[in-house]
Amino acid sequence: MTMGEKPGLGELLLGTEGLALLRLAFTGDKAMRQARVTEMRDLLAHLEDPELAAPEHDLQRGYALWSETYDAPLRLSSIEEDATWERPVSAAI
């Protein structure tokens, strides 16, 4: 990486997994720590894959792309909808 070059998505995900591992460092949860290490190994094995190359857009193009999906239903809506409607109105506010 040269000076001024931004990290790629794979590098950011790897860093996030590293932080998650540090957060678990002094817990007794060996299985969770091992899961983070396994995820880091998988990310390292695929660091150069095109799927991890997220394109960057300027503000106007990024906003235009985002705005196309703004009113679309969320992927989790069908899962969360029942739980949301079951809560009293005062709990949702």
C-alpha positions in Angstrom: 0.0 0.0 0.0 1.4 3.4 -1.0 1.1 6.5 1.0 -2.4 8.0 0.6 -3.9 4.8 -0.8 -7.0 3.8 1.1 -7.4 0.3 2.5 -9.7 -2.1 0.6 -12.8 -3.7 1.9 -11.0 -6.9 2.7 -8.4 -5.0 4.8 -11.2 -3.2 6.7 -13.0 -6.4 7.4 -9.8 -8.1 8.5 -9.2 -5.1 10.9 -12.7 -5.4 12.2 -12.3 -9.1 12.9 -9.0 -8.3 14.6 -10.8 -5.8 16.9 -13.4 -8.4 17.6 -10.7 -10.8 18.6 -9.0 -8.3 20.9 -12.4 -7.6 22.5 -12.7 -11.3 23.3 -9.0 -11.7 24.4 -9.6 -12.0 28.1 -12.9 -13.8 28.0 -13.3 -17.5 28.6 -15.1 -17.9 25.3 -12.5 -19.9 23.4 -15.1 -20.9 20.7 -15.8 -17.3 19.8 -12.1 -16.4 19.7 -11.5 -19.4 17.4 -14.4 -18.3 15.2 -12.8 -14.9 14.8 -9.4 -16.5 13.9 -11.1 -18.7 11.4 -12.9 -15.7 9.8 -9.6 -13.9 9.6 -7.9 -16.8 7.9 -10.7 -17.0 5.4 -10.5 -13.2 4.7 -6.7 -13.5 4.2 -7.2 -16.4 1.8 -9.6 -14.2 -0.3 -8.1 -10.7 0.3 -7.6 -10.1 -3.4 -10.9 -11.5 -4.6 -13.0 -9.1 -6.8 -16.0 -9.6 -4.4 -14.0 -7.7 -1.8 -13.2 -4.8 -4.1 -16.0 -2.3 -3.2 -16.2 0.6 -5.7 -16.0 4.1 -4.4 -18.2 6.9 -5.7 -18.2 10.6 -5.4 -20.9 12.3 -3.3 -23.4 12.9 -6.1 -23.1 9.4 -7.7 -23.1 7.7 -4.3 -26.3 9.6 -3.3 -27.9 8.8 -6.6 -27.2 5.1 -6.1 -28.4 5.1 -2.5 -31.6 7.1 -3.2 -32.7 4.4 -5.6 -33.1 2.0 -2.7 -34.2 4.4 0.0 -37.9 3.5 -0.1 -37.4 -0.2 -0.8 -38.4 -2.6 2.0 -35.5 -3.6 4.3 -34.3 -7.2 4.0 -35.1 -7.8 7.7 -38.6 -6.2 7.6 -40.3 -9.6 7.3 -38.4 -10.9 10.3 -38.7 -7.9 12.5 -42.1 -6.7 11.6 -44.1 -9.0 14.0 -41.8 -8.1 17.0 -42.1 -4.4 16.2 -45.9 -4.4 16.1 -46.1 -6.5 19.3 -44.4 -3.7 21.3 -46.6 -1.1 23.0 -46.4 2.3 21.3 -44.7 3.9 24.4 -41.8 1.3 24.1 -41.3 2.2 20.4 -41.0 5.9 21.1 
